[in-house]
């Protein structure tokens, strides 16, 4: 992806976020809600929420490789390793990275786990990490592993880590902004006319925290929907890089070998990386809170070539 394309995507997402927040600020200002806020008004509140909303998301992105190595125990494999299995892993990832026209070859790592899993992370396409579990290497064939790796390299090529960070930044900003707006309005409605000149800060703070929790849950549904959509794109990209049948076979292997108990335990232990996992769909209403679509749906789409 060229620098201009990256810049366009960043400008689009950030620009839309800014414009929408400015629109909300303007509308509430016209409704004279602004007069009830402390000095700085809605514009000041919107700017603070915008800065803090994106700051947290981008700090997490910047530290993502370091966090992965620390939290997951990822051991980076040197390209000159003498282990034939690990050497083949590095060569496969680097070959797929070249086919995807990545500007710099990603680091390749392995971590100790019985789960069948892999993930990609990093702050940019030039500073990425692809890591696989020992369970995946032990229980999948070479062609299936190639399909999994093609999927993860496509995440890097598509800039999914940056895109997800921008989406999360948008959600964070809205959650911070709207939770404080709602808290102020509700606290004003609950206070008597005589007390309207001051006090009530404790109630407003508690309401802000309550609304922030509720809105964060609702916002996470948007983030998770986007995550499921990007998985279909990564599957399609993996099929182009590693071969459609290899990608289908990889998903079938995950469907056959995935152990729900292990996956759930891993998700509880490392929730920060749940959005990067290649497996883990559920059914019913719980599907709304899944970062990945059902494996059978992913396989069906690959078979249809969509």
C-alpha positions in Angstrom: 0.0 0.0 0.0 1.5 3.4 -1.0 2.0 6.2 1.4 -0.7 8.2 -0.3 -3.2 5.4 0.2 -2.3 5.2 3.9 -2.6 8.9 4.3 -6.0 8.9 2.5 -7.4 6.2 4.8 -6.0 8.0 7.9 -7.5 11.3 6.8 -10.8 9.7 5.9 -11.3 8.0 9.3 -9.9 10.8 11.4 -11.6 13.5 9.3 -15.0 11.9 9.6 -14.6 11.5 13.3 -13.7 15.2 13.7 -16.5 16.4 11.4 -19.1 14.3 13.2 -17.9 15.4 16.6 -18.0 19.1 15.4 -21.5 18.5 14.1 -22.6 17.2 17.5 -21.0 20.1 19.2 -22.7 22.6 16.9 -26.1 21.0 17.3 -25.9 20.9 21.1 -24.6 24.4 21.0 -27.7 25.6 19.0 -29.8 23.8 21.6 -28.0 26.0 24.2 -26.7 23.0 26.1 -23.3 24.7 26.0 -24.4 27.2 28.7 -24.5 24.5 31.3 -21.0 23.3 30.8 -17.9 24.8 32.6 -15.6 27.2 30.8 -14.4 25.9 27.5 -17.9 24.5 26.7 -18.6 21.6 24.3 -15.8 22.5 21.9 -13.2 22.1 24.7 -14.8 18.9 25.8 -14.9 17.5 22.2 -11.2 18.3 21.7 -10.1 16.7 25.0 -12.1 13.5 24.1 -10.7 13.5 20.6 -7.1 13.7 21.9 -7.5 11.2 24.6 -9.6 8.8 22.5 -6.9 8.5 19.8 -4.0 8.8 22.2 -4.8 5.5 24.0 -5.4 3.7 20.8 -2.1 4.8 19.2 -0.1 4.1 22.3 -1.4 0.6 22.3 -0.5 0.2 18.6 3.0 1.6 19.1 3.6 -0.9 21.9 1.8 -3.9 20.2 4.9 -5.8 19.1 6.6 -5.4 22.5 3.4 -6.3 24.3 3.0 -9.4 22.2 6.5 -10.6 22.9 6.0 -9.9 26.7 2.5 -11.1 27.2 2.4 -14.1 24.9 6.1 -15.1 25.4 6.9 -14.8 21.7 10.4 -15.8 20.8 11.6 -14.1 17.7 13.3 -16.6 15.3 16.6 -15.4 13.7 16.5 -15.8 9.9 19.8 -17.8 10.2 18.4 -20.4 12.6 19.7 -23.9 12.3 16.3 -25.5 13.3 14.8 -26.8 10.0 11.2 -26.4 11.1 11.7 -22.8 12.3 13.8 -22.0 9.2 11.0 -23.2 7.0 8.6 -21.1 9.0 10.7 -18.0 8.5 11.2 -18.7 4.8 7.5 -19.2 4.3 6.5 -15.9 6.0 9.2 -14.0 4.1 8.1 -15.5 0.8 4.5 -14.5 1.4 5.6 -11.1 2.5 7.5 -10.5 -0.7 4.5 -11.7 -2.7 2.4 -9.2 -0.8 4.9 -6.4 -1.6 5.5 -5.5 2.0 8.1 -2.8 2.3 10.1 -4.7 4.9 10.0 -8.4 5.9 8.2 -8.9 9.2 9.7 -10.5 12.3 8.7 -14.1 12.7 8.2 -15.6 16.2 6.9 -18.7 18.0 5.3 -19.0 21.4 4.6 -22.0 23.6 0.9 -23.0 23.5 -1.2 -26.1 22.8 -3.8 -24.0 21.0 -3.9 -23.9 17.2 -3.3 -20.2 16.5 -1.3 -17.4 14.9 -1.5 -13.7 14.9 0.0 -10.6 13.3 0.7 -7.3 15.0 2.8 -4.2 14.8 2.5 -0.5 14.4 3.0 -0.5 10.6 3.6 -2.6 7.5 7.3 -2.0 8.0 7.4 -3.0 11.7 5.3 -6.1 11.9 5.4 -9.4 13.7 3.9 -12.7 12.7 3.8 -15.3 15.5 2.5 -18.8 15.6 1.9 -21.2 18.4 3.9 -24.4 18.9 0.6 -26.3 18.7 -0.1 -25.0 15.2 3.3 -26.1 14.0 2.9 -29.5 15.6 -0.7 -30.3 14.4 -1.0 -28.7 11.0 0.6 -29.8 7.7 2.9 -27.5 5.8 0.3 -26.4 3.3 -2.2 -25.7 6.0 0.4 -23.6 7.9 1.1 -21.7 4.7 -2.6 -20.9 4.4 -2.7 -19.6 8.0 0.5 -17.5 7.4 -1.0 -16.1 4.2 -4.0 -14.9 6.2 -1.8 -13.2 8.7 0.5 -11.6 6.1 -2.6 -10.2 4.4 -3.6 -8.5 7.7 -0.2 -6.7 7.5 -0.5 -5.9 3.8 -4.0 -4.5 4.3 -2.8 -2.3 7.2 -5.4 -3.9 9.5 -3.6 -3.1 12.7 -3.6 0.6 11.9 -7.2 0.6 10.6 -8.4 -1.1 13.7 -6.6 1.4 15.8 -8.2 4.3 14.0 -11.7 2.6 14.3 -11.0 2.1 18.0 -9.9 5.8 18.3 -13.2 6.9 16.8 -15.2 4.8 19.2 -13.1 5.9 22.2 -13.7 9.6 21.3 -17.4 9.2 21.0 -17.6 7.1 24.2 -15.7 9.8 26.2 -17.7 12.7 24.7 -21.2 11.2 24.8 -20.8 9.7 28.3 -20.0 13.1 29.7 -22.8 14.8 27.8 -25.3 12.3 29.0 -24.0 12.4 32.6 -24.2 16.2 32.7 -27.8 16.2 31.2 -29.0 13.5 33.6 -27.3 15.1 36.7 -28.9 18.5 35.8 -32.3 16.9 35.5 -32.0 15.1 38.9 -30.8 18.2 40.8 -33.3 20.7 42.1 -33.6 24.2 40.6 -32.1 25.7 43.7 -29.0 23.5 43.5 -28.4 24.1 39.9 -25.6 26.7 40.5 -23.1 24.2 41.9 -22.5 20.9 43.6 -23.5 17.5 42.2 -20.0 16.8 40.9 -19.8 13.4 42.5 -23.1 12.3 40.9 -22.0 13.6 37.5 -18.7 11.7 37.8 -20.5 8.4 38.7 -23.0 8.8 35.9 -20.2 9.5 33.4 -18.5 6.3 34.5 -21.7 4.4 34.1 -22.5 5.8 30.7 -18.9 5.2 29.6 -19.2 1.5 30.5 -22.5 1.1 28.6 -21.3 3.1 25.6 -18.0 1.1 25.5 -19.9 -2.1 25.3 -22.1 -0.8 22.5 -19.0 0.6 20.8 -17.2 -2.7 21.0 -20.0 -4.2 18.9 -19.0 -1.8 16.1 -15.3 -2.7 16.5 -16.0 -6.4 16.5 -18.3 -6.1 13.4 -15.4 -4.4 11.6 -13.0 -7.1 12.8 -15.2 -9.8 11.4 -15.4 -8.0 8.1 -11.6 -7.7 7.9 -11.3 -11.4 8.5 -13.1 -12.2 5.3 -10.7 -9.9 3.5 -7.7 -11.5 5.1 -9.0 -15.0 4.1 -9.4 -13.8 0.5 -5.9 -12.3 0.6 -4.5 -15.5 2.1 -6.1 -17.5 -0.7 -4.3 -15.3 -3.3 -0.9 -15.5 -1.6 -0.9 -19.2 -0.5 -3.5 -20.7 -2.8 -7.3 -21.0 -2.3 -7.2 -24.7 -1.4 -4.4 -24.2 1.1 -6.5 -21.5 2.8 -9.6 -23.6 2.8 -7.7 -26.6 4.2 -6.2 -24.4 6.9 -9.7 -23.3 8.0 -11.0 -26.8 7.9 -8.1 -27.9 10.1 -8.9 -25.2 12.6 -12.5 -26.3 12.5 -11.5 -29.9 13.1 -8.8 -29.3 15.8 -10.0 -26.2 17.6 -10.6 -26.9 21.3 -13.2 -24.4 22.8 -11.9 -24.9 26.3 -8.3 -24.0 25.3 -9.4 -21.1 23.2 -11.6 -19.7 26.0 -8.9 -20.0 28.6 -6.4 -18.3 26.2 -8.9 -15.5 25.6 -9.3 -14.9 29.3 -5.6 -14.9 29.8 -4.7 -12.6 26.9 -7.8 -10.6 26.0 -5.7 -7.8 24.4 -4.8 -10.2 21.5 -8.2 -11.7 21.0 -8.9 -9.5 18.0 -5.9 -10.9 16.3 -6.7 -14.6 16.6 -7.6 -16.6 13.5 -10.1 -18.9 15.3 -12.9 -18.4 17.8 -16.4 -17.9 16.4 -19.6 -18.6 18.4 -23.2 -18.8 17.6 -26.4 -17.0 18.6 -26.3 -13.5 20.2 -22.7 -14.3 21.4 -21.7 -14.0 17.7 -22.1 -10.2 18.1 -19.2 -10.3 20.6 -17.0 -12.5 18.5 -14.0 -11.0 16.7 -14.1 -13.6 14.0 -16.9 -15.0 11.8 -17.9 -18.7 12.1 -15.3 -20.9 10.4 -18.0 -22.6 8.3 -19.0 -19.2 6.9 -15.4 -18.3 6.1 -14.9 -21.6 4.3 -18.2 -21.1 2.3 -17.1 -17.7 1.2 -13.7 -19.0 0.0 -15.4 -21.7 -2.0 -17.7 -19.2 -3.6 -14.7 -17.0 -4.4 -16.1 -13.9 -2.5 
